[in-house]
Amino acid sequence: MITVCWEHFPLVEQHDEARRWLQFTANLGRAANTVDAYGRAVQDHLAFCLLVGADPATARADLVAAWIGDMLQRSNPRSGAAGLANATIQQRVVAVRGFYDFLVEEEIRERNPVRRGQAGRGGRLPRQGLVRRVEKAPWIPNEHAWDQILTTCESEPLRNRLMVTVAYDGALRREELVSLEIGDLEPAWSLIHLRAETTKSKRAREVSFGSVSAQLLVAYLRQRSEQFGRVDGALFLSQSRRNRGKPLGLSSWSKIVTSIAQRAHVPQLSTHTFRHLRLTDLARADWTIDEIAQYAGHRDLSTTLKYIHLSGRELAAKMHKATRSLHADREQRLAALAEVW
């Protein structure tokens, strides 16, 4: 049985059905981050039920709507603005829907009060889900912002500089980066083997790294050996007094990037920015959708299409064609002046 960090969501632990459902989800082999997000979502829903004196076993759709309304109005802990982020609300609704599905399967309830959206297929009219999805394009740094980021990174320790270049080169997610082991790298071919258990899609794949990463890697491995005397195991090790020599954690990498963002005066920078920029650059380099999807580890090509649009490749091609046609027309009209004597 997989261990769940119950201290993060005490209400879930105390609720028999919610506890069984989250343990069931964890035992299915879902990623630790997914289990944590689902637990926090149901924790929030149970807290609201407790506040209004409702029982999830008998809750109706109007209670779910009230809970969503509360999330839309409460203060956002990150920005201080009213309402949680749309993606956060979407994630919580999906998790709670799964919890109620479990209650239906266990015959504790007859129906799921969390309505599903429905695509308009087979002549059926589409039906909107409870929360309208807001599709925001990921932020991509322009050349000025990217230069500020790299300039700031020049003063970072060797390990951090290598993490930045490898995160960009391989278009790596945060979990994929910190999970790298020395044996995952093949320097002779500049390849990184991503193990299935470390990827979001649970599919192994290979990505590459460039010459700068290769130079930093040689220097870091030498430094790493001198500091820790180890030549195997996790690639990126903590240098703090508290966790010295232990694998660097997700939160540590997030704090490193947050510090870089603050000093570079680029608040939009996140651990995912390096991945977004790399995939956008591949689109700009005329990689096909399938090639980008394979490199990124995307299951759904619609996700990959975002980077094609962000690259401006199609727009730039159309603009070039239109400008060329317009320029030819301008030249033709100007040529008429030469015919007048």
C-alpha positions in Angstrom: 0.0 0.0 0.0 1.4 3.4 -1.0 1.8 5.9 1.8 -0.3 9.1 1.7 0.8 12.2 3.6 -2.5 12.5 5.6 -1.2 15.5 7.6 -1.7 17.6 4.6 -5.5 17.0 4.5 -6.8 16.0 8.0 -10.5 16.2 7.0 -9.9 13.6 4.3 -8.2 11.4 6.8 -11.2 11.7 9.2 -13.8 11.0 6.5 -14.0 7.3 6.0 -15.1 7.3 2.3 -12.8 10.2 1.4 -9.8 8.4 3.0 -10.6 5.2 1.2 -11.0 7.0 -2.1 -7.7 8.9 -1.8 -5.8 5.7 -0.7 -7.4 3.9 -3.7 -6.2 6.7 -6.0 -2.7 6.4 -4.6 -2.6 2.6 -4.9 -3.4 2.9 -8.6 0.0 4.4 -9.1 -1.0 8.0 -9.7 1.8 10.5 -9.5 2.5 11.8 -6.0 1.7 15.4 -7.1 -1.7 14.2 -8.5 -2.5 12.4 -5.2 -1.5 15.5 -3.3 -3.7 17.8 -5.6 -6.7 15.5 -5.3 -6.3 15.3 -1.6 -6.2 19.1 -1.2 -9.2 19.5 -3.5 -11.4 17.1 -1.5 -10.0 18.6 1.7 -11.3 22.0 0.5 -14.7 20.6 -0.5 -15.1 18.8 2.9 -14.2 22.0 4.7 -16.9 23.8 2.8 -19.5 21.1 3.6 -18.5 21.3 7.2 -19.0 25.1 7.1 -22.5 24.9 5.7 -23.5 21.8 7.6 -23.8 19.5 4.6 -23.1 15.8 4.2 -21.3 14.7 1.0 -23.4 11.5 1.0 -26.6 13.6 0.4 -25.1 16.7 -1.2 -27.0 18.1 -4.3 -25.8 20.0 -7.3 -26.7 23.3 -5.6 -24.1 22.6 -2.9 -21.5 22.0 -5.5 -22.4 25.3 -7.2 -22.2 27.1 -3.9 -18.7 25.6 -3.3 -17.6 26.8 -6.7 -19.0 30.2 -6.1 -17.1 30.4 -2.8 -13.8 29.6 -4.7 -14.6 32.3 -7.2 -15.0 34.9 -4.5 -12.4 34.0 -1.8 -9.1 35.7 -1.7 -6.3 34.2 -3.8 -3.4 33.4 -1.5 -0.8 34.0 -4.2 -2.1 37.2 -5.9 -4.3 38.6 -3.2 -7.0 39.2 -5.8 -10.6 37.9 -5.5 -11.1 34.3 -6.8 -8.8 31.3 -7.2 -7.2 30.7 -10.5 -9.4 29.1 -13.2 -7.0 26.2 -13.5 -7.1 25.6 -9.7 -10.9 25.5 -9.7 -10.9 23.2 -12.7 -8.5 20.8 -11.0 -10.5 20.8 -7.8 -13.8 20.2 -9.5 -12.3 17.2 -11.4 -11.0 15.7 -8.2 -14.2 16.1 -6.3 -16.1 14.6 -9.3 -13.9 11.6 -9.0 -14.6 11.4 -5.3 -18.4 11.4 -5.9 -17.9 8.8 -8.7 -16.4 6.6 -6.0 -19.4 7.2 -3.7 -21.7 6.2 -6.5 -19.7 3.0 -7.2 -19.8 2.2 -3.5 -23.6 2.7 -3.6 -23.5 5.4 -1.0 -25.1 7.8 -3.5 -27.3 7.3 -6.5 -26.0 10.1 -8.7 -22.9 12.3 -9.0 -23.8 16.0 -8.2 -20.8 17.3 -10.2 -22.1 17.7 -13.8 -19.8 16.8 -16.6 -19.4 18.7 -19.8 -20.3 17.0 -23.1 -18.8 17.4 -26.5 -21.2 18.1 -29.4 -20.8 14.8 -31.3 -23.2 12.5 -33.0 -25.7 15.2 -33.6 -25.9 16.0 -29.8 -25.7 19.6 -28.6 -22.5 20.3 -26.6 -23.1 20.9 -22.9 -20.9 23.2 -20.8 -19.3 21.9 -17.7 -19.8 23.6 -14.3 -16.7 25.7 -14.7 -15.9 27.4 -18.0 -12.3 26.7 -19.0 -10.1 29.7 -19.6 -7.3 28.8 -22.0 -4.3 31.0 -21.3 -1.2 30.7 -23.5 2.0 30.0 -21.5 4.2 33.0 -21.1 7.3 33.0 -23.4 10.1 35.4 -22.6 11.1 37.7 -25.4 14.8 38.2 -26.3 15.2 41.0 -23.8 13.7 39.1 -20.9 15.7 35.9 -21.8 18.9 37.9 -21.8 18.1 39.3 -18.4 17.4 35.8 -17.1 20.7 34.4 -18.5 22.7 37.4 -17.2 21.3 36.8 -13.7 22.1 33.1 -14.0 25.8 33.9 -14.6 26.2 34.5 -10.8 24.4 31.3 -9.9 26.4 28.3 -8.5 27.6 25.7 -11.1 24.9 23.2 -10.3 22.1 25.8 -10.8 23.5 27.0 -14.1 23.6 23.4 -15.3 20.0 22.9 -14.2 18.9 25.9 -16.2 20.6 24.8 -19.4 19.5 21.2 -19.1 15.9 22.2 -18.3 15.9 24.3 -21.5 17.8 21.9 -23.8 15.6 18.9 -22.8 12.4 20.9 -22.4 12.1 19.1 -19.0 9.3 19.4 -16.5 10.3 20.1 -12.9 9.9 16.5 -11.8 11.9 15.2 -14.7 14.8 17.5 -14.0 15.2 16.8 -10.3 14.7 13.1 -10.9 17.7 12.8 -13.2 20.4 10.3 -12.2 24.0 10.2 -13.5 23.2 7.0 -15.3 20.4 8.7 -17.3 23.0 10.8 -19.2 24.9 9.6 -22.2 27.5 12.3 -22.8 29.0 10.7 -25.9 25.8 11.3 -27.8 24.6 14.3 -25.8 21.4 12.3 -24.8 19.3 12.2 -21.7 17.2 9.1 -21.1 14.0 10.0 -19.2 12.7 7.0 -17.3 9.0 6.3 -17.5 8.5 6.5 -13.8 9.8 10.1 -13.8 7.6 11.4 -16.6 4.0 12.8 -16.5 2.8 10.5 -19.2 4.6 7.4 -17.7 6.4 6.9 -21.1 10.1 6.8 -21.4 11.7 9.2 -24.0 15.0 10.6 -25.0 16.0 14.3 -25.3 19.3 16.0 -26.0 21.5 18.6 -24.5 23.8 21.2 -26.1 27.5 22.1 -26.0 27.1 24.6 -23.1 25.3 21.9 -21.0 28.1 19.5 -21.9 30.8 21.9 -20.6 28.9 22.7 -17.4 28.2 19.0 -16.9 31.9 18.0 -17.0 32.7 20.8 -14.5 29.8 20.0 -12.2 30.6 16.3 -12.1 34.1 17.1 -11.1 32.9 19.5 -8.4 30.3 17.0 -7.2 32.9 14.3 -6.9 35.1 16.6 -4.8 32.3 17.7 -2.5 30.5 14.4 -2.0 32.8 11.7 -3.3 30.0 10.0 -5.2 29.9 9.0 -8.9 26.4 7.6 -9.1 22.9 8.2 -7.9 20.9 11.5 -8.3 22.6 14.0 -10.5 21.6 17.2 -8.6 22.5 17.1 -4.9 21.6 19.5 -2.2 24.4 21.7 -0.9 22.6 23.0 2.2 23.7 22.1 5.7 20.4 20.5 6.5 20.1 18.1 3.5 23.7 18.1 2.3 24.4 15.3 -0.2 20.7 14.4 -0.6 18.8 14.6 -3.9 17.6 18.1 -4.6 13.8 18.4 -4.1 11.1 19.9 -6.2 10.6 22.9 -3.8 14.3 23.6 -3.8 14.4 24.0 -7.6 11.2 26.2 -7.5 12.9 28.4 -4.9 16.0 28.7 -7.1 14.0 29.8 -10.1 11.9 32.2 -8.0 15.1 33.8 -6.8 16.4 34.2 -10.4 13.1 35.7 -11.4 13.2 38.3 -8.6 16.8 39.3 -9.3 16.2 39.4 -13.1 13.0 41.5 -12.6 11.1 38.9 -14.6 8.3 37.8 -12.3 6.6 35.6 -14.9 9.6 33.2 -14.9 8.7 29.8 -13.6 10.3 26.3 -13.7 8.1 25.5 -16.7 9.3 28.6 -18.7 12.4 26.8 -19.9 10.3 24.0 -21.3 7.9 26.4 -22.9 10.6 28.4 -24.6 12.5 25.3 -25.8 9.3 23.8 -27.5 8.5 27.2 -29.0 12.0 27.4 -30.4 11.7 24.0 -31.9 8.5 25.1 -33.6 10.3 28.2 -34.9 13.0 25.8 -36.3 10.3 24.1 -38.4 10.0 20.9 -36.4 6.8 19.0 -37.2 4.0 18.7 -34.7 4.8 15.0 -34.2 8.5 15.7 -33.6 7.7 18.3 -31.0 5.1 16.1 -29.3 7.6 13.2 -29.1 10.3 15.4 -27.7 8.0 17.0 -25.1 6.3 13.7 -24.2 2.8 15.0 -25.1 0.0 12.5 -25.4 -2.4 15.0 -26.9 -1.3 16.9 -30.1 -3.6 19.8 -29.1 -1.2 20.6 -26.4 1.7 20.7 -28.9 -0.3 23.0 -31.2 0.0 25.7 -28.5 3.7 26.0 -29.2 3.1 26.1 -33.0 0.8 29.1 -32.4 3.2 30.7 -29.9 6.1 30.5 -32.3 4.2 32.7 -34.7 5.5 30.5 -37.5 2.3 30.3 -39.5 1.6 34.0 -38.9 5.0 35.0 -40.0 4.8 33.0 -43.2 1.5 34.5 -44.1 2.8 38.0 -43.3 5.8 37.4 -45.5 3.6 36.2 -48.4 1.3 39.2 -48.0 4.1 41.7 -47.8 5.8 40.2 -50.8 2.6 40.5 -52.8 2.1 44.1 -51.5 5.7 45.0 -52.3 5.3 43.7 -55.9 2.1 45.8 -56.3 3.9 48.9 -54.9 6.8 48.4 -57.4 4.4 48.0 -60.3 2.6 51.2 -59.4 5.9 53.1 -59.0 7.1 51.8 -62.3 4.4 53.8 -64.0 6.3 57.0 -63.0 9.2 55.9 -65.1 7.0 55.8 -68.2 6.2 59.5 -68.0 8.6 61.8 -69.8 
